[in-house]
Structures are given as C-alpha cells and as structure tokens.
Amino acid sequence: MAPIRRAVPSEADALSDLAFRSKASWGYSTDFMAACRDALTIRSDAIAHDPVYVLENGGQAVGFYHIVSAPPNGVLADLWIAPGSQRQGLGRRLFEHALKTAATSGYDELIVESDPNAESFYLAMGARRVGANPSPMGGGRQLPVFTIRLR
C-alpha cells in the first residue's frame, strides 16, 4: 500500500505541478489553466506551517492534501491526485487520512470549496453540500461548498 507522509517544504514546486496537472485533466482550456496557476501553487511556507500530506507510489508523489485555518473549523484547501493515478481509490485514501488528521488536530469539521468536477467525489465521501461560492476565475462559474463533521 502506498505510504502517506508529511510533505516537506522543498516539495512545493513538485506539488504545485501535480495540482496543475490534476486540474488540467478535467479538460479546461489553456487560458483557464493559466489563470488558475497562482491558485494551484503550494508555497513552501504553507507546507512548513500547515498539515500537508503526500501520498507516494514507488517513491513518487501521486497525490496530496492541504488543510488550512485554525480549529475548530478547518478548510481542505487542496486534495489532488496525479492524472495517471486517478480512479484507483487514492483520493478516498487521502480524504480519509485528511479526516483523521483534522480530527486528531482538534477540528470539529472540514469545509471544502471544490471544483465542480469533484462534486460527486465529495458527496460519495459523505460530505454535505451547503452552498456555492463564485469562482475567483470569474465568468459566473460557481464552486460547490461542502462540510463534513468530524465530531
């Protein structure tokens, strides 16, 4: 079974690239992806400060998650699986690990603002849709918002 471990700050560029490739796998245009670049960038100081965990397969990072905010309400800011590793249950493993990490870190719930393409995943994971927020990319696009209680 692929190990899940704490990320290290020197992985910021590789994890940012993984997030970008994962988002691009949904077929977004080149212009849209260029506009998303900053939002998909994981900074080394965030890795040093926040819970950021990496899922490895064969020594390579194939997924990661990132929790932000202080307890009691956490935000799952990122959960990405590399395109070649999607649809193999790795997202489920990472999400379950994120829930355990959040619960043991004192969070009562996790909030997720998701890409619309990931909505069915979060619903299948037991999250409850509580609304939608306008996308920072504009164009009238809405991002579904979910919550999952940990306690």
C-alpha positions in Angstrom: 0.0 0.0 0.0 1.3 3.4 -1.0 2.5 5.4 2.1 1.1 8.8 3.2 3.7 11.1 4.8 4.1 14.7 5.8 5.2 16.9 2.9 8.5 18.9 3.2 8.9 22.5 2.0 11.3 21.5 -0.7 8.4 19.7 -2.5 6.5 22.9 -3.1 7.2 23.1 -6.8 6.5 19.4 -7.4 3.2 19.5 -5.5 2.2 22.7 -7.4 2.9 20.9 -10.6 0.9 17.9 -9.5 -2.1 20.1 -8.6 -1.9 21.9 -12.0 -1.7 18.6 -14.0 -4.6 17.2 -12.0 -6.8 20.2 -12.6 -5.9 20.2 -16.3 -7.0 16.5 -16.5 -10.6 17.8 -16.4 -10.2 19.3 -19.9 -10.0 23.0 -19.1 -8.7 25.4 -21.7 -5.1 26.6 -21.7 -6.3 30.2 -20.9 -8.3 29.0 -17.9 -5.5 26.9 -16.6 -3.1 29.8 -17.0 -5.5 31.9 -14.8 -5.5 29.1 -12.2 -1.7 28.9 -11.9 -1.4 31.0 -8.8 -4.4 29.4 -7.0 -2.8 26.0 -7.6 0.6 27.0 -6.3 1.6 25.4 -3.0 4.1 27.5 -1.1 6.9 26.1 0.9 5.9 28.2 4.0 2.4 26.7 3.9 4.0 23.2 3.8 6.1 24.1 6.8 3.2 25.6 8.7 0.0 23.6 7.7 -0.9 20.0 7.6 0.2 18.9 4.1 0.4 15.2 3.4 1.7 13.4 0.3 0.7 10.0 -1.0 3.5 8.2 -2.7 3.7 5.3 -5.1 7.0 3.9 -6.0 8.8 6.8 -4.3 6.9 9.4 -6.4 4.2 11.8 -5.1 0.9 10.8 -6.7 -1.4 12.9 -4.5 -1.5 15.3 -1.7 -3.8 17.3 0.6 -3.5 20.6 2.5 -5.6 21.7 5.5 -5.7 25.4 6.4 -7.3 27.5 9.1 -7.3 27.0 12.9 -9.6 24.7 14.8 -12.4 24.2 15.3 -13.3 24.7 11.5 -10.7 23.6 9.0 -10.6 24.1 5.3 -9.4 21.4 3.0 -7.7 23.8 0.6 -6.2 21.1 -1.7 -6.7 17.4 -2.5 -5.1 16.4 -5.8 -4.3 13.1 -7.4 -1.9 12.9 -10.4 -3.7 12.2 -13.7 -2.1 8.7 -14.2 -3.2 7.7 -10.7 -6.8 8.8 -10.7 -9.8 6.4 -10.2 -7.7 3.9 -8.2 -9.1 4.7 -4.7 -6.2 7.0 -3.9 -8.4 10.1 -3.5 -10.5 8.2 -1.0 -7.4 7.1 1.0 -6.1 10.7 1.0 -9.5 12.1 2.0 -9.9 9.6 4.9 -6.4 10.4 6.0 -7.2 14.1 5.9 -10.3 13.5 8.1 -8.2 11.6 10.7 -5.5 14.3 10.6 -8.1 17.0 11.1 -9.9 15.2 13.9 -6.7 14.5 15.9 -5.7 18.1 15.3 -8.8 19.4 17.1 -11.0 20.3 14.2 -14.8 19.8 14.5 -15.4 20.0 10.8 -13.8 20.4 7.4 -15.1 22.8 4.8 -14.3 22.1 1.1 -14.7 24.5 -1.7 -14.5 22.2 -4.7 -14.1 22.2 -8.4 -17.5 21.3 -9.9 -15.9 18.2 -11.4 -15.1 16.8 -7.9 -18.6 17.3 -6.5 -19.6 13.7 -6.9 -16.4 12.6 -5.1 -17.1 14.7 -2.0 -20.7 13.6 -1.9 -19.6 10.0 -2.1 -17.2 10.6 0.8 -20.1 11.7 3.0 -19.7 15.5 2.7 -22.8 17.6 2.7 -23.2 20.4 0.2 -24.0 23.6 2.0 -23.9 26.2 -0.9 -21.7 27.6 -3.6 -19.2 30.4 -4.0 -18.3 32.5 -7.1 -15.2 31.2 -8.7 -12.2 33.6 -8.4 -11.7 32.9 -12.1 -14.9 34.7 -12.8 -17.2 34.0 -15.7 -20.2 33.3 -13.5 -18.7 30.0 -12.5 -19.8 28.6 -9.1 -17.8 26.4 -6.8 -19.7 23.9 -4.7 -19.1 24.2 -0.9 -19.2 21.1 1.3 -18.9 20.4 5.0 -18.1 17.2 6.8 -18.5 16.9 10.6 -15.6 15.2 12.4 -17.1 15.0 15.9 
